Amino acid sequence: MASNGQFPDLDGASVLITGGGSGIGAALTEGFLRQGARVAFIDIAEDESRQLCDRLQSELHRAPLFLHADLRDISALRKAAAQAAEANGAVTVLVNNAARDDRHAIEDVTPDYWDNNQAINLRPQFFAVQAVVPGMKAAGRGSIVNFTSISYMINNGEMPSYTAAKGGIVGLTKGLAGALGEFGIRVNAIAPGWVLTERQKELWVTDDGLEDFIGRQCLKRALREEDMVGPCLFLASEASSAITAQTLIVDGGYL
């Protein structure tokens, strides 16, 4: 992992990451662990998550706390958040990263599909915040980082329910920032461009499509999971202490 500098206030901080077992989430888990934070992450994928924990234990002699839960189950989400606080102290950094960008045609979407999509991509972000806010209020501080996407900004027509959720995350971020600022809690969002995770490579990447996308970026290279770590550490740390209700676009200059 590339060096992202050190943020001293993250050393010892209690951090909770959703979807932290693979892709961007795994890079975030490792990034916060390298800062000295006490990291817990929630994920539904057991094998990948345990492999990540084993690797980090081997490399860093420290491992994050893996909490197995399906974020569509709000009671399971609440239980996992409570376990994170019990193990690591009150959560003062929450990273809402989990998402699933399945493609879908308008004519194929049923009410059940729509509800399930939103239950993965939007609803858990609010309820994860709800679960950790009492501890943040008691601590008198907190940073919440919600992951959205540039997909809804570039009129991507391949996944309308997903882009609706990602647009909703920006509205949620601003509303939460307005509600929680008086308690010293900041709420911001990160909007990645096309990050070439293993999932993206397996399902969506074609040579022509990738070449065209990178050609529209100012930076002429593919974005990696690690490119999201530095921006997230910055927004989580006191280095961004006067920043809230903002969306940081990390897309290599596509927009």
Contacts in CASP RR format, 6 or more apart in sequence:
PFRMAT RR
TARGET T0000
AUTHOR 0000-0000-0000
METHOD contacts of the structure
MODEL  1
MASNGQFPDLDGASVLITGGGSGIGAALTEGFLRQGARVAFIDIAEDESR
QLCDRLQSELHRAPLFLHADLRDISALRKAAAQAAEANGAVTVLVNNAAR
DDRHAIEDVTPDYWDNNQAINLRPQFFAVQAVVPGMKAAGRGSIVNFTSI
SYMINNGEMPSYTAAKGGIVGLTKGLAGALGEFGIRVNAIAPGWVLTERQ
KELWVTDDGLEDFIGRQCLKRALREEDMVGPCLFLASEASSAITAQTLIV
DGGYL
1 27 0 8 1.000
1 30 0 8 1.000
1 31 0 8 1.000
1 34 0 8 1.000
1 226 0 8 1.000
1 229 0 8 1.000
2 226 0 8 1.000
2 229 0 8 1.000
4 31 0 8 1.000
4 34 0 8 1.000
4 229 0 8 1.000
4 230 0 8 1.000
4 233 0 8 1.000
5 230 0 8 1.000
5 233 0 8 1.000
6 35 0 8 1.000
7 35 0 8 1.000
7 233 0 8 1.000
7 234 0 8 1.000
7 236 0 8 1.000
7 237 0 8 1.000
7 238 0 8 1.000
7 239 0 8 1.000
9 237 0 8 1.000
9 238 0 8 1.000
10 32 0 8 1.000
10 35 0 8 1.000
10 36 0 8 1.000
10 37 0 8 1.000
10 93 0 8 1.000
10 233 0 8 1.000
10 236 0 8 1.000
10 237 0 8 1.000
11 35 0 8 1.000
11 36 0 8 1.000
11 37 0 8 1.000
12 36 0 8 1.000
12 37 0 8 1.000
12 38 0 8 1.000
13 32 0 8 1.000
13 35 0 8 1.000
13 36 0 8 1.000
13 37 0 8 1.000
13 38 0 8 1.000
13 92 0 8 1.000
13 93 0 8 1.000
13 236 0 8 1.000
14 37 0 8 1.000
14 38 0 8 1.000
14 40 0 8 1.000
14 84 0 8 1.000
14 85 0 8 1.000
14 88 0 8 1.000
14 89 0 8 1.000
14 90 0 8 1.000
14 91 0 8 1.000
14 92 0 8 1.000
14 93 0 8 1.000
15 32 0 8 1.000
15 37 0 8 1.000
15 38 0 8 1.000
15 39 0 8 1.000
15 40 0 8 1.000
15 88 0 8 1.000
15 91 0 8 1.000
15 92 0 8 1.000
15 93 0 8 1.000
15 94 0 8 1.000
15 95 0 8 1.000
15 236 0 8 1.000
16 39 0 8 1.000
16 40 0 8 1.000
16 41 0 8 1.000
16 42 0 8 1.000
16 81 0 8 1.000
16 84 0 8 1.000
16 91 0 8 1.000
16 93 0 8 1.000
16 94 0 8 1.000
16 95 0 8 1.000
16 128 0 8 1.000
16 132 0 8 1.000
17 25 0 8 1.000
17 28 0 8 1.000
17 29 0 8 1.000
17 32 0 8 1.000
17 39 0 8 1.000
17 40 0 8 1.000
17 41 0 8 1.000
17 42 0 8 1.000
17 94 0 8 1.000
17 95 0 8 1.000
17 97 0 8 1.000
18 41 0 8 1.000
18 42 0 8 1.000
18 43 0 8 1.000
18 71 0 8 1.000
18 95 0 8 1.000
18 96 0 8 1.000
18 97 0 8 1.000
18 98 0 8 1.000
18 124 0 8 1.000
18 125 0 8 1.000
18 128 0 8 1.000
19 25 0 8 1.000
19 41 0 8 1.000
19 42 0 8 1.000
19 43 0 8 1.000
19 44 0 8 1.000
19 71 0 8 1.000
19 97 0 8 1.000
19 98 0 8 1.000
20 26 0 8 1.000
20 28 0 8 1.000
20 29 0 8 1.000
20 41 0 8 1.000
20 42 0 8 1.000
20 43 0 8 1.000
20 49 0 8 1.000
20 52 0 8 1.000
20 97 0 8 1.000
20 98 0 8 1.000
21 29 0 8 1.000
21 41 0 8 1.000
21 43 0 8 1.000
21 45 0 8 1.000
21 48 0 8 1.000
21 49 0 8 1.000
21 52 0 8 1.000
21 66 0 8 1.000
22 43 0 8 1.000
22 45 0 8 1.000
22 48 0 8 1.000
22 49 0 8 1.000
22 52 0 8 1.000
22 197 0 8 1.000
22 198 0 8 1.000
22 199 0 8 1.000
23 197 0 8 1.000
23 198 0 8 1.000
23 199 0 8 1.000
23 225 0 8 1.000
24 97 0 8 1.000
24 147 0 8 1.000
24 192 0 8 1.000
24 195 0 8 1.000
24 197 0 8 1.000
24 225 0 8 1.000
24 228 0 8 1.000
25 41 0 8 1.000
25 95 0 8 1.000
25 97 0 8 1.000
25 225 0 8 1.000
26 48 0 8 1.000
26 52 0 8 1.000
26 225 0 8 1.000
27 224 0 8 1.000
27 225 0 8 1.000
27 226 0 8 1.000
27 228 0 8 1.000
27 229 0 8 1.000
28 95 0 8 1.000
28 97 0 8 1.000
28 228 0 8 1.000
28 229 0 8 1.000
28 232 0 8 1.000
29 39 0 8 1.000
29 41 0 8 1.000
29 52 0 8 1.000
29 56 0 8 1.000
29 64 0 8 1.000
30 52 0 8 1.000
30 56 0 8 1.000
30 229 0 8 1.000
31 229 0 8 1.000
31 233 0 8 1.000
32 39 0 8 1.000
32 93 0 8 1.000
32 95 0 8 1.000
32 233 0 8 1.000
32 236 0 8 1.000
33 39 0 8 1.000
33 56 0 8 1.000
33 60 0 8 1.000
33 62 0 8 1.000
33 63 0 8 1.000
33 64 0 8 1.000
34 60 0 8 1.000
35 233 0 8 1.000
36 62 0 8 1.000
37 93 0 8 1.000
38 65 0 8 1.000
38 87 0 8 1.000
38 88 0 8 1.000
38 89 0 8 1.000
39 64 0 8 1.000
39 65 0 8 1.000
39 88 0 8 1.000
40 64 0 8 1.000
40 65 0 8 1.000
40 66 0 8 1.000
40 67 0 8 1.000
40 80 0 8 1.000
40 83 0 8 1.000
40 84 0 8 1.000
40 87 0 8 1.000
40 88 0 8 1.000
40 91 0 8 1.000
41 49 0 8 1.000
41 64 0 8 1.000
41 65 0 8 1.000
41 66 0 8 1.000
41 67 0 8 1.000
42 67 0 8 1.000
42 68 0 8 1.000
42 69 0 8 1.000
42 71 0 8 1.000
42 77 0 8 1.000
42 80 0 8 1.000
42 81 0 8 1.000
42 84 0 8 1.000
42 98 0 8 1.000
43 49 0 8 1.000
43 66 0 8 1.000
43 67 0 8 1.000
43 68 0 8 1.000
43 69 0 8 1.000
43 98 0 8 1.000
44 68 0 8 1.000
44 69 0 8 1.000
44 70 0 8 1.000
44 71 0 8 1.000
46 68 0 8 1.000
49 66 0 8 1.000
49 68 0 8 1.000
50 66 0 8 1.000
52 64 0 8 1.000
52 66 0 8 1.000
53 63 0 8 1.000
53 64 0 8 1.000
53 66 0 8 1.000
54 63 0 8 1.000
56 62 0 8 1.000
56 63 0 8 1.000
56 64 0 8 1.000
57 63 0 8 1.000
65 83 0 8 1.000
65 84 0 8 1.000
65 87 0 8 1.000
65 88 0 8 1.000
67 80 0 8 1.000
67 83 0 8 1.000
67 84 0 8 1.000
68 80 0 8 1.000
69 76 0 8 1.000
69 77 0 8 1.000
69 79 0 8 1.000
69 80 0 8 1.000
70 76 0 8 1.000
71 77 0 8 1.000
71 98 0 8 1.000
71 119 0 8 1.000
71 120 0 8 1.000
71 124 0 8 1.000
71 128 0 8 1.000
72 116 0 8 1.000
72 119 0 8 1.000
72 120 0 8 1.000
72 123 0 8 1.000
72 124 0 8 1.000
74 123 0 8 1.000
74 124 0 8 1.000
74 127 0 8 1.000
77 124 0 8 1.000
77 127 0 8 1.000
77 128 0 8 1.000
77 131 0 8 1.000
78 127 0 8 1.000
78 131 0 8 1.000
81 91 0 8 1.000
81 128 0 8 1.000
81 131 0 8 1.000
81 132 0 8 1.000
82 131 0 8 1.000
84 91 0 8 1.000
85 91 0 8 1.000
85 132 0 8 1.000
85 135 0 8 1.000
90 132 0 8 1.000
90 135 0 8 1.000
90 136 0 8 1.000
90 138 0 8 1.000
90 139 0 8 1.000
91 132 0 8 1.000
91 135 0 8 1.000
91 136 0 8 1.000
92 135 0 8 1.000
92 136 0 8 1.000
92 139 0 8 1.000
92 141 0 8 1.000
92 142 0 8 1.000
92 143 0 8 1.000
93 142 0 8 1.000
93 143 0 8 1.000
93 144 0 8 1.000
93 145 0 8 1.000
93 236 0 8 1.000
94 128 0 8 1.000
94 129 0 8 1.000
94 132 0 8 1.000
94 143 0 8 1.000
94 144 0 8 1.000
94 145 0 8 1.000
95 144 0 8 1.000
95 145 0 8 1.000
95 147 0 8 1.000
95 232 0 8 1.000
95 236 0 8 1.000
96 124 0 8 1.000
96 125 0 8 1.000
96 128 0 8 1.000
96 129 0 8 1.000
96 144 0 8 1.000
96 145 0 8 1.000
96 146 0 8 1.000
96 147 0 8 1.000
96 169 0 8 1.000
97 147 0 8 1.000
98 120 0 8 1.000
98 124 0 8 1.000
99 120 0 8 1.000
99 121 0 8 1.000
99 147 0 8 1.000
99 149 0 8 1.000
99 162 0 8 1.000
99 165 0 8 1.000
99 166 0 8 1.000
100 117 0 8 1.000
100 120 0 8 1.000
100 121 0 8 1.000
100 162 0 8 1.000
101 149 0 8 1.000
101 151 0 8 1.000
101 159 0 8 1.000
101 162 0 8 1.000
102 117 0 8 1.000
102 159 0 8 1.000
102 162 0 8 1.000
103 158 0 8 1.000
103 159 0 8 1.000
103 204 0 8 1.000
104 113 0 8 1.000
104 117 0 8 1.000
104 158 0 8 1.000
104 159 0 8 1.000
104 160 0 8 1.000
104 161 0 8 1.000
104 162 0 8 1.000
106 160 0 8 1.000
109 160 0 8 1.000
109 161 0 8 1.000
113 161 0 8 1.000
114 161 0 8 1.000
117 161 0 8 1.000
117 162 0 8 1.000
117 165 0 8 1.000
118 161 0 8 1.000
118 164 0 8 1.000
118 165 0 8 1.000
121 161 0 8 1.000
121 162 0 8 1.000
121 165 0 8 1.000
121 166 0 8 1.000
122 165 0 8 1.000
122 168 0 8 1.000
122 169 0 8 1.000
122 172 0 8 1.000
125 146 0 8 1.000
125 169 0 8 1.000
125 172 0 8 1.000
126 172 0 8 1.000
126 176 0 8 1.000
129 144 0 8 1.000
129 176 0 8 1.000
129 187 0 8 1.000
132 144 0 8 1.000
133 180 0 8 1.000
133 183 0 8 1.000
133 185 0 8 1.000
136 142 0 8 1.000
136 180 0 8 1.000
136 183 0 8 1.000
136 184 0 8 1.000
136 185 0 8 1.000
137 183 0 8 1.000
137 185 0 8 1.000
140 183 0 8 1.000
140 184 0 8 1.000
140 185 0 8 1.000
141 184 0 8 1.000
141 185 0 8 1.000
142 184 0 8 1.000
142 185 0 8 1.000
142 186 0 8 1.000
143 185 0 8 1.000
143 186 0 8 1.000
143 187 0 8 1.000
143 188 0 8 1.000
143 235 0 8 1.000
143 236 0 8 1.000
143 237 0 8 1.000
143 240 0 8 1.000
144 176 0 8 1.000
144 180 0 8 1.000
144 185 0 8 1.000
144 186 0 8 1.000
144 187 0 8 1.000
144 188 0 8 1.000
145 188 0 8 1.000
145 189 0 8 1.000
145 190 0 8 1.000
145 232 0 8 1.000
145 235 0 8 1.000
145 236 0 8 1.000
146 169 0 8 1.000
146 172 0 8 1.000
146 173 0 8 1.000
146 187 0 8 1.000
146 188 0 8 1.000
146 189 0 8 1.000
146 190 0 8 1.000
147 169 0 8 1.000
147 189 0 8 1.000
147 190 0 8 1.000
147 191 0 8 1.000
147 192 0 8 1.000
147 228 0 8 1.000
148 166 0 8 1.000
148 167 0 8 1.000
148 168 0 8 1.000
148 169 0 8 1.000
148 170 0 8 1.000
148 173 0 8 1.000
148 189 0 8 1.000
148 190 0 8 1.000
148 191 0 8 1.000
148 247 0 8 1.000
149 162 0 8 1.000
149 163 0 8 1.000
149 166 0 8 1.000
149 191 0 8 1.000
149 192 0 8 1.000
149 193 0 8 1.000
150 191 0 8 1.000
150 192 0 8 1.000
150 193 0 8 1.000
150 249 0 8 1.000
150 251 0 8 1.000
150 254 0 8 1.000
150 255 0 8 1.000
151 159 0 8 1.000
151 162 0 8 1.000
151 163 0 8 1.000
151 166 0 8 1.000
151 193 0 8 1.000
152 163 0 8 1.000
152 164 0 8 1.000
152 166 0 8 1.000
152 167 0 8 1.000
153 191 0 8 1.000
153 255 0 8 1.000
154 254 0 8 1.000
154 255 0 8 1.000
156 163 0 8 1.000
157 163 0 8 1.000
166 191 0 8 1.000
169 189 0 8 1.000
170 189 0 8 1.000
170 191 0 8 1.000
170 247 0 8 1.000
173 187 0 8 1.000
173 188 0 8 1.000
173 189 0 8 1.000
173 245 0 8 1.000
173 247 0 8 1.000
174 187 0 8 1.000
174 245 0 8 1.000
175 187 0 8 1.000
175 245 0 8 1.000
176 187 0 8 1.000
177 186 0 8 1.000
177 187 0 8 1.000
177 188 0 8 1.000
177 244 0 8 1.000
177 245 0 8 1.000
178 187 0 8 1.000
178 244 0 8 1.000
178 245 0 8 1.000
180 186 0 8 1.000
180 187 0 8 1.000
181 187 0 8 1.000
181 244 0 8 1.000
186 235 0 8 1.000
186 240 0 8 1.000
186 241 0 8 1.000
186 243 0 8 1.000
186 244 0 8 1.000
187 244 0 8 1.000
187 245 0 8 1.000
188 235 0 8 1.000
188 240 0 8 1.000
188 243 0 8 1.000
188 244 0 8 1.000
188 245 0 8 1.000
188 246 0 8 1.000
188 247 0 8 1.000
188 248 0 8 1.000
189 246 0 8 1.000
189 247 0 8 1.000
189 248 0 8 1.000
190 228 0 8 1.000
190 231 0 8 1.000
190 232 0 8 1.000
190 235 0 8 1.000
190 247 0 8 1.000
190 248 0 8 1.000
190 250 0 8 1.000
191 247 0 8 1.000
191 248 0 8 1.000
191 249 0 8 1.000
191 250 0 8 1.000
191 251 0 8 1.000
192 223 0 8 1.000
192 227 0 8 1.000
192 228 0 8 1.000
192 250 0 8 1.000
192 251 0 8 1.000
193 223 0 8 1.000
193 249 0 8 1.000
193 250 0 8 1.000
193 251 0 8 1.000
193 252 0 8 1.000
193 254 0 8 1.000
194 200 0 8 1.000
194 210 0 8 1.000
194 213 0 8 1.000
194 222 0 8 1.000
194 223 0 8 1.000
194 251 0 8 1.000
194 254 0 8 1.000
195 223 0 8 1.000
195 224 0 8 1.000
195 225 0 8 1.000
195 227 0 8 1.000
195 228 0 8 1.000
196 205 0 8 1.000
196 210 0 8 1.000
196 222 0 8 1.000
196 223 0 8 1.000
196 224 0 8 1.000
197 225 0 8 1.000
210 222 0 8 1.000
213 254 0 8 1.000
214 220 0 8 1.000
214 221 0 8 1.000
214 222 0 8 1.000
216 254 0 8 1.000
217 251 0 8 1.000
217 252 0 8 1.000
217 253 0 8 1.000
217 254 0 8 1.000
218 252 0 8 1.000
218 253 0 8 1.000
218 254 0 8 1.000
219 252 0 8 1.000
219 253 0 8 1.000
223 250 0 8 1.000
223 251 0 8 1.000
223 252 0 8 1.000
227 250 0 8 1.000
228 250 0 8 1.000
231 248 0 8 1.000
231 250 0 8 1.000
234 240 0 8 1.000
235 243 0 8 1.000
235 248 0 8 1.000
249 255 0 8 1.000
END
